[in-house]
Every structure is written in structure tokens, then in C-alpha cells.
């Protein structure tokens, strides 16, 4: 059974930092592309960042230079370091695992990030 469990969401003031974690089980983590999506109320879900098995990364333009995605294959965990947070970063953040070949993506349950003073 595949499980992706996110943690680290919180209420933080503008300009603050958070680190999200996503622990995976039930997959060969090291061969999966891992990503973070987010969804704010009444807005479409958007890809925030992704990292391939070879550690190539991709970022949403609005978070470039502020967010960093990383992975620890020994711990089956992907991280999203978020710095200089803005109110518009407020959303539910979801972890996603994408297989290297044809197959379904796996999603976590989401963790709430709220940026507010």
C-alpha cells in the first residue's frame, strides 16, 4: 500500500520560513519523480516544484529563489524549504509521486500552510 504523509504545515508570518516534509512508503522511492502541488481556495491546483530521480528540479516562477525542493532517498522523504513566505503562498500543499514509466500518480493528504500577520 502506497502512502505519502506530509508534515510541516503551519501558520507563519509574512517573511517567515517553513519546511515541509513528505515521507513515502510502498514505492521504490529513488526512481520516482517527486513534486509539491498547492491549491488555494477557489483556485486551480498548481505545481510548485518537482525533483527527478536524477535530482533535476523545476519550480513555479513565483517561488523561484524562495523555495527549494530536495530529497533524501535513504529516508524516502522529499522536502520543500520555503523562505520569504508571502500571503499568496497560503494554500494546502500536496506531495505527489510520479512513476518513471506509465502509471498513476500517488498523492498525499495535504498540509495547510497559512501566511498571515
Helices and strands as residue ranges (DSSP letters): E 3-7, E 11-12, E 18-25, G 29-31, E 33-39, E 46-51, E 57-59, G 61-63, E 67-72, E 77-82, G 87-89, E 91-98, E 106-107, E 111-115
